[in-house]
Amino acid sequence: MTRALDGLAPGYLFMSPQSLLEPEKCHGPQIADDRGRTLWFHPVPEGEYATNVRVQEYRGEPVLTWWQGQATETGVGDGTGYVLDRGYRTVATVRAGGDQPFDLHEFLLTGRGTALLVSYQPKPCDLSSIGGPADGVALDSVVEEVDVETGEVLLHWSGLEHVPLAESDLPAALADPYDHLHVNSVAVDDDGDLLITARMSSALYKVDRRTGEIIWRLGSAHSSFVLGVGARCHWQHDGQPCGNGVYRFFDNATNELLAGYESRVVWVRADTATSVATFVRQVTHPEHLSAIAEGNAQDLPNGNTLVGWGRAARISEFSPAGDLLFDAHSPTGNGWTTYRVYRHPWDGMPETPPQVRFEDGRVHAVWNGATGVARWRLYAGRDEDALEAVGTVEWDGLDTSAPLPDDVRFVRVEALDTGGRPLGASPVTALGS
């Protein structure tokens, strides 16, 4: 962490650092506080990854959701969407229709009890019109709306069917299969229609949720709007409606071949009456970060904006005036990145009780996912039926350690909230167990 000032929105940080170049390393979704202390971590099997960790709502209750599965170095995934309650119990899983691959880029629950997701589906395609082979293969960016409970596909939107190949900014010679749209986010607009973000065409598409027809395009050389100064986007991610015709997106302004251009979060007003798109405002990082891929932003309840800078490996929070209030490094190294970052309040209480482990003369209190723990009370003694309180330590992450008293054989730890009230206790645990 490099900065944490007053005025931050409440809540924890939800993220999933990962590296496709180091599959043997431990990966998984996690929740952390503003000091980087892990509150909850869910390791995934070797060779799998997680994205889109956040709090959403399902059946009127807050739930923890993420995508998990396998992915390629070109950013194409095949996995499952997970929905967990506050006890970290799985209440639903989601797959794409027809046993097609469920991609890593989007997993959005709606108030209809459905999930919006993206599926990259390879299909034979004549690419000769854009300088490719006549017998080529293209990745069809498919958007589906799936009933979470039944798995029924309620909407199936094909990018290849609705967006001509010529709208892509990606040269046909640079990708096989040809990824002409690379849809990376889907959102629900104020009127219930969909907003689809496509990186390879540098455009946002407003799509009729009933018919699948494109209502308008924002950005790109084929924009439905005249683009005012500052309204154009390039290679962007995470287009989101903000109300009253204003849309926010993470404008990468760059890609792997054009590293160095400054990325930003920008708000644009799309006026359908005048067919003009005008710049509203933007936030940039004081260090002029350039995110060649990934990235997102989140409007917070207090008016702040949280930004995950994708491949630039930073997490920032800005005030409504654009002042940088919070700035932290996400894990860096050989290919390490965090696709999206969110901030949410979360009240988690695991089904399992706290656990105790011993290492290097210290006792460790572990309660993965428990919120509200302020400190740990340590009980110890030689007789498991006659333990005495021997001290307390402040909570310091899901694995908090304390010195192990001399001449004891059994230990128990008890989690306390800020008022000193017990939240849960571990079983009595013998040293060496």
Number of C-alpha atoms within 10 A of each C-alpha: 14 9 13 16 10 7 13 19 20 14 15 19 24 23 26 24 23 26 20 21 13 15 14 12 12 17 23 21 24 20 24 20 14 18 14 15 14 19 24 21 17 16 14 15 16 14 15 21 26 29 27 24 25 23 22 19 17 23 10 9 9 17 24 22 26 25 28 25 20 19 18 10 10 9 14 19 24 20 22 21 26 19 24 19 21 19 16 19 13 14 12 14 16 22 24 26 18 9 7 14 20 29 31 29 25 24 26 21 22 18 11 10 15 22 25 23 27 29 29 26 18 15 14 13 19 16 18 12 11 16 11 19 14 13 11 16 20 24 23 26 24 24 25 22 24 23 19 22 13 9 17 15 17 15 18 16 20 17 21 17 13 12 15 11 23 14 17 23 17 20 15 22 12 10 15 12 17 23 26 27 28 28 29 23 24 26 23 18 19 12 9 12 16 24 26 26 28 25 29 22 26 29 28 28 22 22 22 16 20 11 10 19 14 16 13 19 21 27 22 21 15 16 19 18 19 18 21 13 9 15 22 22 27 20 23 33 31 28 27 26 19 15 12 10 14 17 21 24 24 30 29 29 22 20 19 9 7 10 14 15 15 17 26 26 27 22 24 25 22 24 15 12 6 9 15 17 26 20 17 14 15 17 20 18 21 8 7 12 19 24 28 24 24 26 30 27 26 22 18 19 10 12 14 21 23 27 28 26 32 26 20 21 22 23 24 22 29 24 19 14 10 15 14 21 19 21 20 18 14 22 16 16 11 11 13 19 24 26 24 25 27 23 25 17 13 21 15 19 19 17 12 13 18 21 19 24 17 19 10 7 12 14 22 21 28 21 25 23 25 26 19 16 23 18 19 27 20 25 20 25 20 14 13 17 9 10 18 15 14 12 13 16 14 15 19 17 23 22 19 18 22 18 14 19 17 9 9 15 16 20 27 24 25 23 27 21 16 10 7 13 12 15 18 19 20 18 14 17 18 19 14 9 8
